[in-house]
Amino acid sequence: MNSKKPYLVVVLIQTIFCGYFLLSKVAFDRGLNTFVFTVYRQAAATFFLLPFSLIFEWKNAPRLSFTILCKIFLFSLFGITSTLNIYGMGLNYATPTLAAAGSNCVPAITFFFALLLREETVKIGTIPGNAKVAGIVACMGGAATLAFYKGPQLRPLFHLFKIKGHQAHGTNGKTWIKGCFLLLTSNSLYALSLVLQVRLIKTYPAKLLLTNLLCFTSAIQGFAIAIVVERDSNEWKLDWNVKLLAIAYAGFVVMGVSYYLQTWIIEKKGSVFMAMSSPLGLIITIFCSSFFLGDITYLGR
């Protein structure tokens, strides 16, 4: 059973990400500012994880040196804050299905960074080496097809809700390409963070406390960016609606639960194993996006 745990955990993580794609898209379509969203979700995750970090790891945690704090700051800035803000902007121009489809690039990009930083090796001419290269080509080819090729529609027979103001795929080519570019940039930063996270965990192995510190740091960084970009105080107001639900889900479940699980997976199986589960998220999201939101899926974009 222990050998199957990593596989069960990655399925759970991708299911959690699916819920995140759907809820955040609905919240953005209802007017939630993407930069404000990042601040609130990271703050929610910080408060959610704080008691667990203090109870389970505070006493035995390694000392926080200046070097480790600098690493945490830089990792938060590029691996979390920038990734989330760029993702939010990209999702404004795209759909939950495209966001999940874009994650198909993550295994290939992660493998490239892992090779570059000597975390992975590939031997061309061997079966494992050829399989890795074929997988990379398939990932990038599939992502390119979804971005640039417009095929026939697969309309859902039934759906529970409908995204207000949601446009059908491909109605605006420039907007679609802009969304693809932003999502690709976000996924590239996320892929790099997966590889760097391996080294960060080795430097500071207290996973709960590390996750808590990353959430706190990214919340501060996100706030500094948000107050410059969005100065309208009305954008910061929340009501009991889907916006608050999206923030709570993203903070408590995505960052509080899945990010800790992701850290555990990377420690046990490596960054490439975690990245290879990304295509599973596409399958789950296509089904849920069509069933719950009435999103039209295309063979291609």
Backbone hydrogen bonds, N-H to C=O, Kabsch-Sander energy under -0.5 kcal/mol:
donor,donor_aa,acceptor,acceptor_aa,energy
4,K,1,M,-0.9
5,K,1,M,-0.8
5,K,2,N,-0.6
8,L,4,K,-2.1
9,V,5,K,-2.7
10,V,6,P,-2.1
11,V,7,Y,-1.5
12,L,8,L,-1.9
13,I,9,V,-2.6
14,Q,10,V,-2.4
15,T,11,V,-1.9
16,I,12,L,-2.3
17,F,13,I,-2.4
18,C,14,Q,-1.8
19,G,15,T,-1.8
20,Y,16,I,-1.7
21,F,17,F,-2.6
22,L,18,C,-2.1
23,L,19,G,-2.6
24,S,20,Y,-2.3
25,K,21,F,-1.6
26,V,22,L,-2.2
27,A,23,L,-2.5
28,F,24,S,-2.5
29,D,25,K,-2.3
30,R,26,V,-1.3
31,G,28,F,-1.5
32,L,27,A,-2.4
37,F,33,N,-2.4
38,T,34,T,-1.6
39,V,35,F,-1.6
40,Y,36,V,-2.4
41,R,37,F,-2.5
42,Q,38,T,-2.0
43,A,39,V,-2.2
44,A,40,Y,-2.6
45,A,41,R,-2.1
46,T,42,Q,-2.0
47,F,43,A,-2.1
48,F,44,A,-2.0
49,L,45,A,-2.3
50,L,46,T,-1.6
53,S,49,L,-2.5
54,L,50,L,-2.3
55,I,51,P,-2.2
56,F,52,F,-2.5
57,E,53,S,-1.8
58,W,53,S,-1.3
61,A,57,E,-1.0
61,A,58,W,-0.5
65,S,63,R,-1.0
69,L,65,S,-2.2
70,C,66,F,-2.1
71,K,67,T,-2.0
72,I,68,I,-2.5
73,F,69,L,-2.4
74,L,70,C,-2.4
75,F,71,K,-2.6
76,S,72,I,-2.5
77,L,73,F,-2.2
78,F,74,L,-2.3
79,G,75,F,-2.6
80,I,75,F,-0.5
80,I,76,S,-1.3
81,T,76,S,-3.3
82,S,77,L,-2.2
84,L,80,I,-2.9
85,N,81,T,-2.2
86,I,82,S,-2.4
87,Y,83,T,-2.2
88,G,84,L,-2.4
89,M,85,N,-2.0
90,G,86,I,-2.4
91,L,87,Y,-2.6
92,N,88,G,-1.1
93,Y,89,M,-0.6
93,Y,90,G,-1.2
94,A,91,L,-0.8
99,A,95,T,-2.3
100,A,96,P,-2.2
101,A,97,T,-2.7
102,G,98,L,-3.0
103,S,99,A,-0.8
104,N,101,A,-2.0
105,C,102,G,-1.8
106,V,103,S,-1.1
108,A,104,N,-0.5
109,I,105,C,-2.7
110,T,106,V,-3.0
111,F,107,P,-2.3
112,F,108,A,-2.1
113,F,109,I,-2.5
114,A,110,T,-2.7
115,L,111,F,-2.3
116,L,112,F,-2.4
117,L,113,F,-2.5
118,R,115,L,-1.2
119,E,114,A,-3.5
120,E,114,A,-1.3
124,I,122,V,-0.7
126,T,123,K,-1.7
130,N,126,T,-2.9
131,A,127,I,-2.2
132,K,128,P,-2.0
133,V,129,G,-2.0
134,A,130,N,-2.6
135,G,131,A,-2.3
136,I,132,K,-2.0
137,V,133,V,-2.3
138,A,134,A,-2.4
139,C,135,G,-2.3
140,M,136,I,-2.4
141,G,137,V,-2.6
142,G,138,A,-2.5
143,A,139,C,-2.2
144,A,140,M,-2.3
145,T,141,G,-2.1
146,L,142,G,-2.2
147,A,143,A,-1.6
148,F,144,A,-2.4
149,Y,145,T,-2.2
150,K,148,F,-0.5
151,G,149,Y,-0.7
154,L,297,T,-3.3
160,L,291,F,-1.9
161,F,292,F,-2.4
163,I,293,L,-0.9
166,H,163,I,-1.6
171,T,168,A,-1.5
176,W,172,N,-2.4
177,I,173,G,-2.5
178,K,174,K,-2.3
179,G,175,T,-2.3
180,C,176,W,-2.3
181,F,177,I,-2.6
182,L,178,K,-2.4
183,L,179,G,-2.5
184,L,180,C,-2.4
185,T,181,F,-2.3
186,S,182,L,-2.4
187,N,183,L,-2.6
188,S,184,L,-2.1
189,L,185,T,-2.1
190,Y,186,S,-2.3
191,A,187,N,-2.6
192,L,188,S,-2.2
193,S,189,L,-2.1
194,L,190,Y,-1.7
195,V,191,A,-1.4
196,L,192,L,-2.5
197,Q,193,S,-2.1
198,V,194,L,-0.7
198,V,195,V,-0.8
199,R,195,V,-0.8
200,L,196,L,-2.1
201,I,197,Q,-2.5
202,K,198,V,-1.5
203,T,199,R,-1.7
204,Y,200,L,-2.5
207,K,205,P,-1.5
210,L,206,A,-2.7
211,T,207,K,-2.6
212,N,208,L,-2.2
213,L,209,L,-2.5
214,L,210,L,-2.4
215,C,211,T,-2.2
216,F,212,N,-2.4
217,T,213,L,-2.6
218,S,214,L,-2.3
219,A,215,C,-1.9
220,I,216,F,-1.9
221,Q,217,T,-2.4
222,G,218,S,-2.8
223,F,219,A,-2.0
224,A,220,I,-2.0
225,I,221,Q,-1.8
226,A,222,G,-2.8
227,I,223,F,-2.3
228,V,224,A,-0.5
228,V,225,I,-0.6
229,V,225,I,-2.3
230,E,226,A,-3.4
231,R,229,V,-0.5
233,S,231,R,-0.6
235,E,232,D,-1.4
236,W,233,S,-1.3
237,K,234,N,-1.1
241,N,239,D,-2.0
244,L,239,D,-0.5
245,L,241,N,-1.9
246,A,242,V,-2.5
247,I,243,K,-2.0
248,A,244,L,-2.6
249,Y,245,L,-2.7
250,A,246,A,-2.6
251,G,247,I,-2.6
252,F,248,A,-2.9
253,V,248,A,-0.6
253,V,249,Y,-1.5
254,V,249,Y,-2.2
255,M,250,A,-2.3
256,G,251,G,-1.3
257,V,253,V,-1.1
258,S,253,V,-2.6
259,Y,254,V,-1.4
261,L,257,V,-2.2
262,Q,258,S,-2.7
263,T,259,Y,-2.0
264,W,260,Y,-2.0
265,I,261,L,-2.4
266,I,262,Q,-2.6
267,E,263,T,-1.9
268,K,264,W,-2.0
269,K,265,I,-3.7
270,G,265,I,-0.8
270,G,266,I,-1.1
274,M,270,G,-1.3
275,A,271,S,-2.3
276,M,272,V,-2.2
277,S,273,F,-0.5
277,S,274,M,-1.1
278,S,275,A,-1.9
280,L,277,S,-1.0
281,G,277,S,-0.8
281,G,278,S,-1.2
282,L,278,S,-0.9
283,I,279,P,-1.4
284,I,280,L,-2.0
285,T,281,G,-2.5
286,I,282,L,-2.7
287,F,283,I,-1.7
288,C,284,I,-2.4
289,S,285,T,-3.3
290,S,286,I,-1.9
291,F,287,F,-2.5
292,F,288,C,-2.9
293,L,288,C,-0.6
293,L,289,S,-1.3
294,G,290,S,-0.9
295,D,289,S,-1.9
297,T,154,L,-1.4
299,L,152,P,-2.0
300,G,298,Y,-1.4
301,R,145,T,-0.5
301,R,149,Y,-4.7
